[in-house]
């Protein structure tokens, strides 16, 4: 199993309609074959200045690779992520 997490801050103002639209439209990622346990998370700690996280799991590397190259993922990254995300951290985990 691979757990894929991206922690990020948007360029949009907190609580804005643009922020809400980004989060709503990102739910398309959950429908991509191979994605399980998709979660959208709001960061609440004062220890860092990231605002959100997406977390999802894949059964194996083949499922993750299929997601990464899927047209819906590629389009979301190109059309929404790149123009709207101010900064991010991406982490992929496996169980130890």
mmCIF file as gemmi writes it, N, C-alpha and C atoms, coordinates in Angstrom:
data_model
loop_
_atom_site.group_PDB
_atom_site.id
_atom_site.type_symbol
_atom_site.label_atom_id
_atom_site.label_alt_id
_atom_site.label_comp_id
_atom_site.label_asym_id
_atom_site.label_entity_id
_atom_site.label_seq_id
_atom_site.pdbx_PDB_ins_code
_atom_site.Cartn_x
_atom_site.Cartn_y
_atom_site.Cartn_z
_atom_site.occupancy
_atom_site.B_iso_or_equiv
_atom_site.pdbx_formal_charge
_atom_site.auth_seq_id
_atom_site.auth_asym_id
_atom_site.pdbx_PDB_model_num
ATOM 1 N N . UNK Axp A 1 ? 0.84 -1.171 0 1 0 ? 1 A 1
ATOM 2 C CA . UNK Axp A 1 ? 0 0 0 1 0 ? 1 A 1
ATOM 3 C C . UNK Axp A 1 ? 0.89 1.242 0 1 0 ? 1 A 1
ATOM 4 N N . UNK Axp A 2 ? 0.493 2.232 -0.79 1 0 ? 2 A 1
ATOM 5 C CA . UNK Axp A 2 ? 1.156 3.533 -0.818 1 0 ? 2 A 1
ATOM 6 C C . UNK Axp A 2 ? 0.143 4.578 -0.381 1 0 ? 2 A 1
ATOM 7 N N . UNK Axp A 3 ? 0.528 5.384 0.596 1 0 ? 3 A 1
ATOM 8 C CA . UNK Axp A 3 ? -0.297 6.522 1.011 1 0 ? 3 A 1
ATOM 9 C C . UNK Axp A 3 ? 0.345 7.78 0.419 1 0 ? 3 A 1
ATOM 10 N N . UNK Axp A 4 ? -0.423 8.472 -0.375 1 0 ? 4 A 1
ATOM 11 C CA . UNK Axp A 4 ? 0.024 9.689 -1.056 1 0 ? 4 A 1
ATOM 12 C C . UNK Axp A 4 ? -0.617 10.885 -0.358 1 0 ? 4 A 1
ATOM 13 N N . UNK Axp A 5 ? 0.206 11.824 0.079 1 0 ? 5 A 1
ATOM 14 C CA . UNK Axp A 5 ? -0.287 13.018 0.76 1 0 ? 5 A 1
ATOM 15 C C . UNK Axp A 5 ? 0.317 14.255 0.124 1 0 ? 5 A 1
ATOM 16 N N . UNK Axp A 6 ? -0.514 15.262 -0.051 1 0 ? 6 A 1
ATOM 17 C CA . UNK Axp A 6 ? -0.038 16.579 -0.448 1 0 ? 6 A 1
ATOM 18 C C . UNK Axp A 6 ? -0.59 17.584 0.555 1 0 ? 6 A 1
ATOM 19 N N . UNK Axp A 7 ? 0.303 18.383 1.094 1 0 ? 7 A 1
ATOM 20 C CA . UNK Axp A 7 ? -0.044 19.403 2.061 1 0 ? 7 A 1
ATOM 21 C C . UNK Axp A 7 ? 0.195 20.721 1.344 1 0 ? 7 A 1
ATOM 22 N N . UNK Axp A 8 ? -0.763 21.642 1.405 1 0 ? 8 A 1
ATOM 23 C CA . UNK Axp A 8 ? -0.653 22.812 0.54 1 0 ? 8 A 1
ATOM 24 C C . UNK Axp A 8 ? -1.384 24.03 1.082 1 0 ? 8 A 1
ATOM 25 N N . UNK Axp A 9 ? -1.053 25.16 0.488 1 0 ? 9 A 1
ATOM 26 C CA . UNK Axp A 9 ? -1.723 26.429 0.734 1 0 ? 9 A 1
ATOM 27 C C . UNK Axp A 9 ? -2.13 26.99 -0.619 1 0 ? 9 A 1
ATOM 28 N N . UNK Axp A 10 ? -3.347 27.465 -0.686 1 0 ? 10 A 1
ATOM 29 C CA . UNK Axp A 10 ? -3.849 28.051 -1.922 1 0 ? 10 A 1
ATOM 30 C C . UNK Axp A 10 ? -3.495 29.534 -2.016 1 0 ? 10 A 1
ATOM 31 N N . UNK Axp A 11 ? -3.53 30.058 -3.221 1 0 ? 11 A 1
ATOM 32 C CA . UNK Axp A 11 ? -3.334 31.486 -3.446 1 0 ? 11 A 1
ATOM 33 C C . UNK Axp A 11 ? -4.588 32.278 -3.069 1 0 ? 11 A 1
ATOM 34 N N . UNK Axp A 12 ? -5.712 31.605 -2.942 1 0 ? 12 A 1
ATOM 35 C CA . UNK Axp A 12 ? -6.989 32.251 -2.664 1 0 ? 12 A 1
ATOM 36 C C . UNK Axp A 12 ? -7.135 32.605 -1.184 1 0 ? 12 A 1
ATOM 37 N N . UNK Axp A 13 ? -7.939 33.589 -0.917 1 0 ? 13 A 1
ATOM 38 C CA . UNK Axp A 13 ? -8.234 33.984 0.458 1 0 ? 13 A 1
ATOM 39 C C . UNK Axp A 13 ? -8.998 32.875 1.178 1 0 ? 13 A 1
ATOM 40 N N . UNK Axp A 14 ? -8.696 32.718 2.447 1 0 ? 14 A 1
ATOM 41 C CA . UNK Axp A 14 ? -9.388 31.726 3.259 1 0 ? 14 A 1
ATOM 42 C C . UNK Axp A 14 ? -10.883 32.032 3.301 1 0 ? 14 A 1
ATOM 43 N N . UNK Axp A 15 ? -11.695 31.013 3.048 1 0 ? 15 A 1
ATOM 44 C CA . UNK Axp A 15 ? -13.14 31.174 3.054 1 0 ? 15 A 1
ATOM 45 C C . UNK Axp A 15 ? -13.729 31.737 1.775 1 0 ? 15 A 1
ATOM 46 N N . UNK Axp A 16 ? -12.898 31.965 0.776 1 0 ? 16 A 1
ATOM 47 C CA . UNK Axp A 16 ? -13.377 32.563 -0.476 1 0 ? 16 A 1
ATOM 48 C C . UNK Axp A 16 ? -14.13 31.544 -1.329 1 0 ? 16 A 1
ATOM 49 N N . UNK Axp A 17 ? -14.879 32.051 -2.281 1 0 ? 17 A 1
ATOM 50 C CA . UNK Axp A 17 ? -15.581 31.166 -3.207 1 0 ? 17 A 1
ATOM 51 C C . UNK Axp A 17 ? -14.577 30.405 -4.08 1 0 ? 17 A 1
ATOM 52 N N . UNK Axp A 18 ? -13.422 31.033 -4.367 1 0 ? 18 A 1
ATOM 53 C CA . UNK Axp A 18 ? -12.4 30.363 -5.162 1 0 ? 18 A 1
ATOM 54 C C . UNK Axp A 18 ? -11.809 29.175 -4.404 1 0 ? 18 A 1
ATOM 55 N N . UNK Axp A 19 ? -11.594 29.344 -3.108 1 0 ? 19 A 1
ATOM 56 C CA . UNK Axp A 19 ? -11.107 28.246 -2.275 1 0 ? 19 A 1
ATOM 57 C C . UNK Axp A 19 ? -12.12 27.097 -2.283 1 0 ? 19 A 1
ATOM 58 N N . UNK Axp A 20 ? -13.38 27.427 -2.071 1 0 ? 20 A 1
ATOM 59 C CA . UNK Axp A 20 ? -14.434 26.405 -2.06 1 0 ? 20 A 1
ATOM 60 C C . UNK Axp A 20 ? -14.523 25.687 -3.403 1 0 ? 20 A 1
ATOM 61 N N . UNK Axp A 21 ? -14.386 26.419 -4.494 1 0 ? 21 A 1
ATOM 62 C CA . UNK Axp A 21 ? -14.459 25.809 -5.829 1 0 ? 21 A 1
ATOM 63 C C . UNK Axp A 21 ? -13.289 24.865 -6.057 1 0 ? 21 A 1
ATOM 64 N N . UNK Axp A 22 ? -12.094 25.247 -5.621 1 0 ? 22 A 1
ATOM 65 C CA . UNK Axp A 22 ? -10.928 24.384 -5.774 1 0 ? 22 A 1
ATOM 66 C C . UNK Axp A 22 ? -11.146 23.072 -5.028 1 0 ? 22 A 1
ATOM 67 N N . UNK Axp A 23 ? -11.568 23.16 -3.778 1 0 ? 23 A 1
ATOM 68 C CA . UNK Axp A 23 ? -11.782 21.951 -2.971 1 0 ? 23 A 1
ATOM 69 C C . UNK Axp A 23 ? -12.893 21.084 -3.558 1 0 ? 23 A 1
ATOM 70 N N . UNK Axp A 24 ? -13.948 21.709 -4.023 1 0 ? 24 A 1
ATOM 71 C CA . UNK Axp A 24 ? -15.053 20.956 -4.654 1 0 ? 24 A 1
ATOM 72 C C . UNK Axp A 24 ? -14.557 20.246 -5.905 1 0 ? 24 A 1
ATOM 73 N N . UNK Axp A 25 ? -13.849 20.964 -6.762 1 0 ? 25 A 1
ATOM 74 C CA . UNK Axp A 25 ? -13.408 20.4 -8.032 1 0 ? 25 A 1
ATOM 75 C C . UNK Axp A 25 ? -12.335 19.33 -7.851 1 0 ? 25 A 1
ATOM 76 N N . UNK Axp A 26 ? -11.583 19.405 -6.762 1 0 ? 26 A 1
ATOM 77 C CA . UNK Axp A 26 ? -10.542 18.404 -6.495 1 0 ? 26 A 1
ATOM 78 C C . UNK Axp A 26 ? -11.127 17.026 -6.195 1 0 ? 26 A 1
ATOM 79 N N . UNK Axp A 27 ? -12.383 16.973 -5.873 1 0 ? 27 A 1
ATOM 80 C CA . UNK Axp A 27 ? -13.011 15.672 -5.574 1 0 ? 27 A 1
ATOM 81 C C . UNK Axp A 27 ? -13.017 14.754 -6.791 1 0 ? 27 A 1
ATOM 82 N N . UNK Axp A 28 ? -12.76 15.305 -7.979 1 0 ? 28 A 1
ATOM 83 C CA . UNK Axp A 28 ? -12.636 14.47 -9.177 1 0 ? 28 A 1
ATOM 84 C C . UNK Axp A 28 ? -11.513 13.451 -9.008 1 0 ? 28 A 1
ATOM 85 N N . UNK Axp A 29 ? -10.507 13.788 -8.199 1 0 ? 29 A 1
ATOM 86 C CA . UNK Axp A 29 ? -9.374 12.881 -7.995 1 0 ? 29 A 1
ATOM 87 C C . UNK Axp A 29 ? -9.81 11.584 -7.319 1 0 ? 29 A 1
ATOM 88 N N . UNK Axp A 30 ? -10.824 11.649 -6.48 1 0 ? 30 A 1
ATOM 89 C CA . UNK Axp A 30 ? -11.306 10.469 -5.768 1 0 ? 30 A 1
ATOM 90 C C . UNK Axp A 30 ? -11.912 9.428 -6.707 1 0 ? 30 A 1
ATOM 91 N N . UNK Axp A 31 ? -12.363 9.859 -7.871 1 0 ? 31 A 1
ATOM 92 C CA . UNK Axp A 31 ? -13.024 8.96 -8.823 1 0 ? 31 A 1
ATOM 93 C C . UNK Axp A 31 ? -12.051 8.271 -9.772 1 0 ? 31 A 1
ATOM 94 N N . UNK Axp A 32 ? -10.784 8.631 -9.697 1 0 ? 32 A 1
ATOM 95 C CA . UNK Axp A 32 ? -9.796 8.018 -10.586 1 0 ? 32 A 1
ATOM 96 C C . UNK Axp A 32 ? -9.564 6.572 -10.15 1 0 ? 32 A 1
ATOM 97 N N . UNK Axp A 33 ? -9.572 5.629 -11.067 1 0 ? 33 A 1
ATOM 98 C CA . UNK Axp A 33 ? -9.365 4.227 -10.714 1 0 ? 33 A 1
ATOM 99 C C . UNK Axp A 33 ? -8.078 4.031 -9.901 1 0 ? 33 A 1
ATOM 100 N N . UNK Axp A 34 ? -8.191 3.231 -8.856 1 0 ? 34 A 1
ATOM 101 C CA . UNK Axp A 34 ? -7.049 2.922 -8.005 1 0 ? 34 A 1
ATOM 102 C C . UNK Axp A 34 ? -6.982 3.751 -6.738 1 0 ? 34 A 1
ATOM 103 N N . UNK Axp A 35 ? -7.674 4.894 -6.71 1 0 ? 35 A 1
ATOM 104 C CA . UNK Axp A 35 ? -7.671 5.76 -5.527 1 0 ? 35 A 1
ATOM 105 C C . UNK Axp A 35 ? -8.623 5.19 -4.48 1 0 ? 35 A 1
ATOM 106 N N . UNK Axp A 36 ? -8.118 5.021 -3.254 1 0 ? 36 A 1
ATOM 107 C CA . UNK Axp A 36 ? -8.966 4.639 -2.127 1 0 ? 36 A 1
ATOM 108 C C . UNK Axp A 36 ? -8.698 5.596 -0.971 1 0 ? 36 A 1
ATOM 109 N N . UNK Axp A 37 ? -9.632 5.687 -0.076 1 0 ? 37 A 1
ATOM 110 C CA . UNK Axp A 37 ? -9.518 6.495 1.149 1 0 ? 37 A 1
ATOM 111 C C . UNK Axp A 37 ? -9.114 7.943 0.86 1 0 ? 37 A 1
ATOM 112 N N . UNK Axp A 38 ? -9.711 8.532 -0.16 1 0 ? 38 A 1
ATOM 113 C CA . UNK Axp A 38 ? -9.445 9.936 -0.472 1 0 ? 38 A 1
ATOM 114 C C . UNK Axp A 38 ? -10.027 10.821 0.619 1 0 ? 38 A 1
ATOM 115 N N . UNK Axp A 39 ? -9.198 11.725 1.133 1 0 ? 39 A 1
ATOM 116 C CA . UNK Axp A 39 ? -9.644 12.657 2.157 1 0 ? 39 A 1
ATOM 117 C C . UNK Axp A 39 ? -9.138 14.057 1.841 1 0 ? 39 A 1
ATOM 118 N N . UNK Axp A 40 ? -9.987 15.026 2.111 1 0 ? 40 A 1
ATOM 119 C CA . UNK Axp A 40 ? -9.581 16.433 2.088 1 0 ? 40 A 1
ATOM 120 C C . UNK Axp A 40 ? -9.52 16.877 3.538 1 0 ? 40 A 1
ATOM 121 N N . UNK Axp A 41 ? -8.421 17.495 3.916 1 0 ? 41 A 1
ATOM 122 C CA . UNK Axp A 41 ? -8.186 17.823 5.32 1 0 ? 41 A 1
ATOM 123 C C . UNK Axp A 41 ? -7.829 19.295 5.463 1 0 ? 41 A 1
ATOM 124 N N . UNK Axp A 42 ? -8.315 19.897 6.539 1 0 ? 42 A 1
ATOM 125 C CA . UNK Axp A 42 ? -7.943 21.273 6.867 1 0 ? 42 A 1
ATOM 126 C C . UNK Axp A 42 ? -6.934 21.219 7.997 1 0 ? 42 A 1
ATOM 127 N N . UNK Axp A 43 ? -5.813 21.89 7.819 1 0 ? 43 A 1
ATOM 128 C CA . UNK Axp A 43 ? -4.73 21.915 8.795 1 0 ? 43 A 1
ATOM 129 C C . UNK Axp A 43 ? -5.108 22.861 9.937 1 0 ? 43 A 1
ATOM 130 N N . UNK Axp A 44 ? -4.93 22.428 11.188 1 0 ? 44 A 1
ATOM 131 C CA . UNK Axp A 44 ? -5.34 23.243 12.336 1 0 ? 44 A 1
ATOM 132 C C . UNK Axp A 44 ? -4.202 23.581 13.293 1 0 ? 44 A 1
ATOM 133 N N . UNK Axp A 45 ? -3.031 23.071 13.071 1 0 ? 45 A 1
ATOM 134 C CA . UNK Axp A 45 ? -1.907 23.325 13.968 1 0 ? 45 A 1
ATOM 135 C C . UNK Axp A 45 ? -1.267 24.678 13.687 1 0 ? 45 A 1
ATOM 136 N N . UNK Axp A 46 ? -0.811 25.33 14.728 1 0 ? 46 A 1
ATOM 137 C CA . UNK Axp A 46 ? -0.078 26.588 14.578 1 0 ? 46 A 1
ATOM 138 C C . UNK Axp A 46 ? 1.401 26.335 14.279 1 0 ? 46 A 1
ATOM 139 N N . UNK Axp A 47 ? 1.807 25.082 14.17 1 0 ? 47 A 1
ATOM 140 C CA . UNK Axp A 47 ? 3.218 24.734 13.972 1 0 ? 47 A 1
ATOM 141 C C . UNK Axp A 47 ? 3.703 24.931 12.536 1 0 ? 47 A 1
ATOM 142 N N . UNK Axp A 48 ? 2.784 25.102 11.589 1 0 ? 48 A 1
ATOM 143 C CA . UNK Axp A 48 ? 3.191 25.375 10.206 1 0 ? 48 A 1
ATOM 144 C C . UNK Axp A 48 ? 2.126 26.235 9.543 1 0 ? 48 A 1
ATOM 145 N N . UNK Axp A 49 ? 2.427 26.714 8.359 1 0 ? 49 A 1
ATOM 146 C CA . UNK Axp A 49 ? 1.493 27.626 7.706 1 0 ? 49 A 1
ATOM 147 C C . UNK Axp A 49 ? 0.827 27.031 6.463 1 0 ? 49 A 1
ATOM 148 N N . UNK Axp A 50 ? 0.809 25.706 6.357 1 0 ? 50 A 1
ATOM 149 C CA . UNK Axp A 50 ? 0.023 25.068 5.314 1 0 ? 50 A 1
ATOM 150 C C . UNK Axp A 50 ? -1.441 25.077 5.735 1 0 ? 50 A 1
ATOM 151 N N . UNK Axp A 51 ? -2.338 25.09 4.776 1 0 ? 51 A 1
ATOM 152 C CA . UNK Axp A 51 ? -3.765 25.213 5.083 1 0 ? 51 A 1
ATOM 153 C C . UNK Axp A 51 ? -4.556 23.92 4.9 1 0 ? 51 A 1
ATOM 154 N N . UNK Axp A 52 ? -4.175 23.081 3.932 1 0 ? 52 A 1
ATOM 155 C CA . UNK Axp A 52 ? -4.972 21.908 3.582 1 0 ? 52 A 1
ATOM 156 C C . UNK Axp A 52 ? -4.091 20.7 3.323 1 0 ? 52 A 1
ATOM 157 N N . UNK Axp A 53 ? -4.729 19.555 3.278 1 0 ? 53 A 1
ATOM 158 C CA . UNK Axp A 53 ? -4.063 18.34 2.854 1 0 ? 53 A 1
ATOM 159 C C . UNK Axp A 53 ? -5.028 17.467 2.089 1 0 ? 53 A 1
ATOM 160 N N . UNK Axp A 54 ? -4.507 16.755 1.12 1 0 ? 54 A 1
ATOM 161 C CA . UNK Axp A 54 ? -5.228 15.667 0.466 1 0 ? 54 A 1
ATOM 162 C C . UNK Axp A 54 ? -4.454 14.401 0.81 1 0 ? 54 A 1
ATOM 163 N N . UNK Axp A 55 ? -5.184 13.356 1.14 1 0 ? 55 A 1
ATOM 164 C CA . UNK Axp A 55 ? -4.575 12.07 1.423 1 0 ? 55 A 1
ATOM 165 C C . UNK Axp A 55 ? -5.362 11 0.689 1 0 ? 55 A 1
ATOM 166 N N . UNK Axp A 56 ? -4.637 10.03 0.144 1 0 ? 56 A 1
ATOM 167 C CA . UNK Axp A 56 ? -5.296 8.924 -0.547 1 0 ? 56 A 1
ATOM 168 C C . UNK Axp A 56 ? -4.375 7.721 -0.511 1 0 ? 56 A 1
ATOM 169 N N . UNK Axp A 57 ? -4.94 6.556 -0.759 1 0 ? 57 A 1
ATOM 170 C CA . UNK Axp A 57 ? -4.151 5.333 -0.75 1 0 ? 57 A 1
ATOM 171 C C . UNK Axp A 57 ? -4.296 4.598 -2.071 1 0 ? 57 A 1
ATOM 172 N N . UNK Axp A 58 ? -3.24 3.838 -2.373 1 0 ? 58 A 1
ATOM 173 C CA . UNK Axp A 58 ? -3.198 2.994 -3.569 1 0 ? 58 A 1
ATOM 174 C C . UNK Axp A 58 ? -2.753 1.607 -3.153 1 0 ? 58 A 1
ATOM 175 N N . UNK Axp A 59 ? -3.306 0.593 -3.773 1 0 ? 59 A 1
ATOM 176 C CA . UNK Axp A 59 ? -2.974 -0.785 -3.419 1 0 ? 59 A 1
ATOM 177 C C . UNK Axp A 59 ? -1.501 -1.093 -3.678 1 0 ? 59 A 1
ATOM 178 N N . UNK Axp A 60 ? -0.935 -0.5 -4.735 1 0 ? 60 A 1
ATOM 179 C CA . UNK Axp A 60 ? 0.447 -0.816 -5.109 1 0 ? 60 A 1
ATOM 180 C C . UNK Axp A 60 ? 0.98 0.245 -6.062 1 0 ? 60 A 1
ATOM 181 N N . UNK Axp A 61 ? 2.206 0.087 -6.492 1 0 ? 61 A 1
ATOM 182 C CA . UNK Axp A 61 ? 2.841 1.058 -7.372 1 0 ? 61 A 1
ATOM 183 C C . UNK Axp A 61 ? 2.113 1.174 -8.711 1 0 ? 61 A 1
ATOM 184 N N . UNK Axp A 62 ? 1.59 0.073 -9.217 1 0 ? 62 A 1
ATOM 185 C CA . UNK Axp A 62 ? 0.867 0.126 -10.491 1 0 ? 62 A 1
ATOM 186 C C . UNK Axp A 62 ? -0.367 1.013 -10.379 1 0 ? 62 A 1
ATOM 187 N N . UNK Axp A 63 ? -1.097 0.901 -9.276 1 0 ? 63 A 1
ATOM 188 C CA . UNK Axp A 63 ? -2.285 1.746 -9.073 1 0 ? 63 A 1
ATOM 189 C C . UNK Axp A 63 ? -1.882 3.212 -8.955 1 0 ? 63 A 1
ATOM 190 N N . UNK Axp A 64 ? -0.798 3.479 -8.231 1 0 ? 64 A 1
ATOM 191 C CA . UNK Axp A 64 ? -0.318 4.85 -8.069 1 0 ? 64 A 1
ATOM 192 C C . UNK Axp A 64 ? 0.14 5.427 -9.408 1 0 ? 64 A 1
ATOM 193 N N . UNK Axp A 65 ? 0.861 4.644 -10.177 1 0 ? 65 A 1
ATOM 194 C CA . UNK Axp A 65 ? 1.32 5.104 -11.486 1 0 ? 65 A 1
ATOM 195 C C . UNK Axp A 65 ? 0.146 5.377 -12.422 1 0 ? 65 A 1
ATOM 196 N N . UNK Axp A 66 ? -0.887 4.527 -12.34 1 0 ? 66 A 1
ATOM 197 C CA . UNK Axp A 66 ? -2.083 4.742 -13.15 1 0 ? 66 A 1
ATOM 198 C C . UNK Axp A 66 ? -2.768 6.049 -12.804 1 0 ? 66 A 1
ATOM 199 N N . UNK Axp A 67 ? -2.837 6.364 -11.527 1 0 ? 67 A 1
ATOM 200 C CA . UNK Axp A 67 ? -3.41 7.633 -11.062 1 0 ? 67 A 1
ATOM 201 C C . UNK Axp A 67 ? -2.577 8.806 -11.564 1 0 ? 67 A 1
ATOM 202 N N . UNK Axp A 68 ? -1.265 8.702 -11.391 1 0 ? 68 A 1
ATOM 203 C CA . UNK Axp A 68 ? -0.373 9.8 -11.727 1 0 ? 68 A 1
ATOM 204 C C . UNK Axp A 68 ? -0.475 10.187 -13.204 1 0 ? 68 A 1
ATOM 205 N N . UNK Axp A 69 ? -0.66 9.214 -14.065 1 0 ? 69 A 1
ATOM 206 C CA . UNK Axp A 69 ? -0.763 9.482 -15.492 1 0 ? 69 A 1
ATOM 207 C C . UNK Axp A 69 ? -2.176 9.611 -16.022 1 0 ? 69 A 1
ATOM 208 N N . UNK Axp A 70 ? -3.165 9.45 -15.151 1 0 ? 70 A 1
ATOM 209 C CA . UNK Axp A 70 ? -4.557 9.504 -15.597 1 0 ? 70 A 1
ATOM 210 C C . UNK Axp A 70 ? -4.898 10.9 -16.128 1 0 ? 70 A 1
ATOM 211 N N . UNK Axp A 71 ? -5.64 10.982 -17.225 1 0 ? 71 A 1
ATOM 212 C CA . UNK Axp A 71 ? -5.964 12.291 -17.817 1 0 ? 71 A 1
ATOM 213 C C . UNK Axp A 71 ? -6.653 13.26 -16.855 1 0 ? 71 A 1
ATOM 214 N N . UNK Axp A 72 ? -7.506 12.767 -15.96 1 0 ? 72 A 1
ATOM 215 C CA . UNK Axp A 72 ? -8.17 13.671 -15.013 1 0 ? 72 A 1
ATOM 216 C C . UNK Axp A 72 ? -7.17 14.259 -14.015 1 0 ? 72 A 1
ATOM 217 N N . UNK Axp A 73 ? -6.203 13.46 -13.578 1 0 ? 73 A 1
ATOM 218 C CA . UNK Axp A 73 ? -5.177 13.961 -12.669 1 0 ? 73 A 1
ATOM 219 C C . UNK Axp A 73 ? -4.272 14.955 -13.391 1 0 ? 73 A 1
ATOM 220 N N . UNK Axp A 74 ? -3.823 14.598 -14.571 1 0 ? 74 A 1
ATOM 221 C CA . UNK Axp A 74 ? -2.943 15.469 -15.345 1 0 ? 74 A 1
ATOM 222 C C . UNK Axp A 74 ? -3.628 16.816 -15.6 1 0 ? 74 A 1
ATOM 223 N N . UNK Axp A 75 ? -4.897 16.791 -15.979 1 0 ? 75 A 1
ATOM 224 C CA . UNK Axp A 75 ? -5.641 18.024 -16.255 1 0 ? 75 A 1
ATOM 225 C C . UNK Axp A 75 ? -5.832 18.848 -14.984 1 0 ? 75 A 1
ATOM 226 N N . UNK Axp A 76 ? -6.141 18.194 -13.867 1 0 ? 76 A 1
ATOM 227 C CA . UNK Axp A 76 ? -6.324 18.933 -12.613 1 0 ? 76 A 1
ATOM 228 C C . UNK Axp A 76 ? -5.027 19.624 -12.207 1 0 ? 76 A 1
ATOM 229 N N . UNK Axp A 77 ? -3.928 18.925 -12.302 1 0 ? 77 A 1
ATOM 230 C CA . UNK Axp A 77 ? -2.639 19.523 -11.946 1 0 ? 77 A 1
ATOM 231 C C . UNK Axp A 77 ? -2.343 20.714 -12.859 1 0 ? 77 A 1
ATOM 232 N N . UNK Axp A 78 ? -2.53 20.536 -14.129 1 0 ? 78 A 1
ATOM 233 C CA . UNK Axp A 78 ? -2.222 21.59 -15.099 1 0 ? 78 A 1
ATOM 234 C C . UNK Axp A 78 ? -3.16 22.8 -14.965 1 0 ? 78 A 1
ATOM 235 N N . UNK Axp A 79 ? -4.461 22.524 -14.86 1 0 ? 79 A 1
ATOM 236 C CA . UNK Axp A 79 ? -5.458 23.59 -14.948 1 0 ? 79 A 1
ATOM 237 C C . UNK Axp A 79 ? -5.824 24.222 -13.62 1 0 ? 79 A 1
ATOM 238 N N . UNK Axp A 80 ? -5.65 23.494 -12.523 1 0 ? 80 A 1
ATOM 239 C CA . UNK Axp A 80 ? -6.06 24.018 -11.219 1 0 ? 80 A 1
ATOM 240 C C . UNK Axp A 80 ? -4.901 24.1 -10.239 1 0 ? 80 A 1
ATOM 241 N N . UNK Axp A 81 ? -4.157 22.982 -10.081 1 0 ? 81 A 1
ATOM 242 C CA . UNK Axp A 81 ? -3.096 22.936 -9.071 1 0 ? 81 A 1
ATOM 243 C C . UNK Axp A 81 ? -2.006 23.976 -9.342 1 0 ? 81 A 1
ATOM 244 N N . UNK Axp A 82 ? -1.42 23.937 -10.513 1 0 ? 82 A 1
ATOM 245 C CA . UNK Axp A 82 ? -0.299 24.835 -10.822 1 0 ? 82 A 1
ATOM 246 C C . UNK Axp A 82 ? -0.71 26.303 -10.7 1 0 ? 82 A 1
ATOM 247 N N . UNK Axp A 83 ? -1.848 26.72 -11.257 1 0 ? 83 A 1
ATOM 248 C CA . UNK Axp A 83 ? -2.177 28.137 -11.15 1 0 ? 83 A 1
ATOM 249 C C . UNK Axp A 83 ? -2.696 28.58 -9.773 1 0 ? 83 A 1
ATOM 250 N N . UNK Axp A 84 ? -3.228 27.65 -8.958 1 0 ? 84 A 1
ATOM 251 C CA . UNK Axp A 84 ? -3.928 28.065 -7.743 1 0 ? 84 A 1
ATOM 252 C C . UNK Axp A 84 ? -3.228 27.725 -6.432 1 0 ? 84 A 1
ATOM 253 N N . UNK Axp A 85 ? -2.221 26.862 -6.456 1 0 ? 85 A 1
ATOM 254 C CA . UNK Axp A 85 ? -1.537 26.466 -5.23 1 0 ? 85 A 1
ATOM 255 C C . UNK Axp A 85 ? -0.286 27.331 -5.046 1 0 ? 85 A 1
ATOM 256 N N . UNK Axp A 86 ? -0.194 27.945 -3.863 1 0 ? 86 A 1
ATOM 257 C CA . UNK Axp A 86 ? 0.933 28.823 -3.562 1 0 ? 86 A 1
ATOM 258 C C . UNK Axp A 86 ? 2.177 28.026 -3.192 1 0 ? 86 A 1
ATOM 259 N N . UNK Axp A 87 ? 2.011 26.979 -2.411 1 0 ? 87 A 1
ATOM 260 C CA . UNK Axp A 87 ? 3.129 26.125 -2.018 1 0 ? 87 A 1
ATOM 261 C C . UNK Axp A 87 ? 2.583 24.782 -1.57 1 0 ? 87 A 1
ATOM 262 N N . UNK Axp A 88 ? 3.433 23.751 -1.652 1 0 ? 88 A 1
ATOM 263 C CA . UNK Axp A 88 ? 2.987 22.423 -1.25 1 0 ? 88 A 1
ATOM 264 C C . UNK Axp A 88 ? 4.165 21.547 -0.867 1 0 ? 88 A 1
ATOM 265 N N . UNK Axp A 89 ? 3.812 20.48 -0.187 1 0 ? 89 A 1
ATOM 266 C CA . UNK Axp A 89 ? 4.741 19.428 0.19 1 0 ? 89 A 1
ATOM 267 C C . UNK Axp A 89 ? 4.065 18.116 -0.169 1 0 ? 89 A 1
ATOM 268 N N . UNK Axp A 90 ? 4.775 17.266 -0.893 1 0 ? 90 A 1
ATOM 269 C CA . UNK Axp A 90 ? 4.219 15.982 -1.321 1 0 ? 90 A 1
ATOM 270 C C . UNK Axp A 90 ? 4.993 14.862 -0.634 1 0 ? 90 A 1
ATOM 271 N N . UNK Axp A 91 ? 4.249 13.923 -0.054 1 0 ? 91 A 1
ATOM 272 C CA . UNK Axp A 91 ? 4.877 12.804 0.655 1 0 ? 91 A 1
ATOM 273 C C . UNK Axp A 91 ? 4.176 11.511 0.25 1 0 ? 91 A 1
ATOM 274 N N . UNK Axp A 92 ? 4.952 10.509 -0.107 1 0 ? 92 A 1
ATOM 275 C CA . UNK Axp A 92 ? 4.425 9.181 -0.396 1 0 ? 92 A 1
ATOM 276 C C . UNK Axp A 92 ? 5.007 8.217 0.627 1 0 ? 92 A 1
ATOM 277 N N . UNK Axp A 93 ? 4.13 7.487 1.294 1 0 ? 93 A 1
ATOM 278 C CA . UNK Axp A 93 ? 4.508 6.59 2.368 1 0 ? 93 A 1
ATOM 279 C C . UNK Axp A 93 ? 4.216 5.136 2.009 1 0 ? 93 A 1
ATOM 280 N N . UNK Axp A 94 ? 4.992 4.231 2.555 1 0 ? 94 A 1
ATOM 281 C CA . UNK Axp A 94 ? 4.658 2.806 2.617 1 0 ? 94 A 1
ATOM 282 C C . UNK Axp A 94 ? 4.772 2.389 4.078 1 0 ? 94 A 1
ATOM 283 N N . UNK Axp A 95 ? 4.083 1.357 4.442 1 0 ? 95 A 1
ATOM 284 C CA . UNK Axp A 95 ? 4.133 0.854 5.811 1 0 ? 95 A 1
ATOM 285 C C . UNK Axp A 95 ? 5.489 0.254 6.111 1 0 ? 95 A 1
ATOM 286 N N . UNK Axp A 96 ? 5.942 0.418 7.348 1 0 ? 96 A 1
ATOM 287 C CA . UNK Axp A 96 ? 7.195 -0.195 7.778 1 0 ? 96 A 1
ATOM 288 C C . UNK Axp A 96 ? 6.905 -1.281 8.815 1 0 ? 96 A 1
